[in-house]
């Protein structure tokens, strides 16, 4: 799988790297192997991982076998975005 970066995503990643040390390789690892993937708007998927007392979120599109990174951001609002799995016990 190839990871394709938009210009916007590269700019946002650089901003988050300055603020929280979120490296490009960390984002690529997340997109390749997300802790969780949730649906976004208009067919977008969002890869996310709990980190730095918050949530790193990477919206992406799947194009053939590749993933196109649309943006990158960190949020402290874990409960808003994290989807807990429901047990049927």
C-alpha positions as CSV (number, residue, x, y, z in Angstrom):
1,X,0.0,0.0,0.0
2,X,1.3,3.4,-1.0
3,X,0.5,6.5,1.1
4,X,-0.2,9.6,-0.8
5,X,0.0,13.0,0.9
6,X,-2.0,16.1,0.0
7,X,-0.2,19.4,0.3
8,X,-2.6,20.4,3.1
9,X,-1.9,17.2,5.0
10,X,1.9,17.8,4.8
11,X,1.4,21.4,6.0
12,X,-0.7,20.2,9.0
13,X,1.7,17.4,9.9
14,X,4.6,20.0,10.0
15,X,2.5,22.2,12.3
16,X,1.7,19.3,14.7
17,X,5.3,18.2,14.6
18,X,6.3,21.6,15.9
19,X,3.6,21.5,18.6
20,X,3.6,17.9,19.7
21,X,6.5,16.2,17.9
22,X,4.2,14.2,15.6
23,X,6.6,13.0,12.8
24,X,5.6,12.1,9.3
25,X,6.6,8.5,9.9
26,X,4.3,8.3,12.9
27,X,1.4,9.4,10.7
28,X,2.3,6.9,8.0
29,X,2.5,4.1,10.6
30,X,-1.0,5.1,11.8
31,X,-2.5,5.1,8.4
32,X,-0.9,1.7,7.6
33,X,-1.8,0.2,10.9
34,X,-4.5,2.2,12.8
35,X,-5.5,1.4,16.3
36,X,-9.0,2.2,15.2
37,X,-10.7,3.3,11.9
38,X,-14.0,5.1,12.0
39,X,-16.2,6.4,9.2
40,X,-16.0,10.1,8.3
41,X,-18.0,12.2,5.9
42,X,-18.4,11.6,2.2
43,X,-16.7,8.2,2.1
44,X,-13.7,9.4,4.1
45,X,-12.3,7.0,6.7
46,X,-10.4,8.2,9.8
47,X,-7.5,6.3,11.2
48,X,-6.9,7.1,14.9
49,X,-4.7,6.3,17.8
50,X,-4.6,7.3,21.4
51,X,-1.4,9.2,22.1
52,X,-0.1,12.2,24.1
53,X,-3.1,12.2,26.4
54,X,-5.3,12.7,23.4
55,X,-6.2,11.3,20.0
56,X,-4.2,11.5,16.7
57,X,-6.7,11.5,13.8
58,X,-5.9,11.1,10.1
59,X,-8.7,11.3,7.6
60,X,-7.9,9.4,4.4
61,X,-9.4,8.1,1.2
62,X,-8.8,4.6,-0.1
63,X,-7.9,4.7,-3.8
64,X,-7.4,1.3,-5.2
65,X,-4.9,-0.2,-2.8
66,X,-3.5,3.1,-1.7
67,X,-4.4,5.6,1.0
68,X,-4.6,9.3,0.4
69,X,-4.0,11.4,3.6
70,X,-6.3,14.4,3.6
71,X,-5.3,16.0,6.8
72,X,-3.7,15.3,10.2
73,X,-4.8,16.5,13.6
74,X,-4.5,15.8,17.4
75,X,-7.5,16.4,19.7
76,X,-8.0,16.0,23.4
77,X,-11.7,15.0,22.8
78,X,-11.1,11.2,23.0
79,X,-14.7,10.5,24.2
80,X,-16.2,12.4,21.3
81,X,-14.4,10.4,18.6
82,X,-13.3,7.1,20.0
83,X,-15.8,4.3,19.4
84,X,-15.8,1.7,22.2
85,X,-16.7,-1.8,21.1
86,X,-20.0,-3.0,22.5
87,X,-19.9,-6.4,24.2
88,X,-22.9,-8.6,23.8
89,X,-22.6,-10.6,27.0
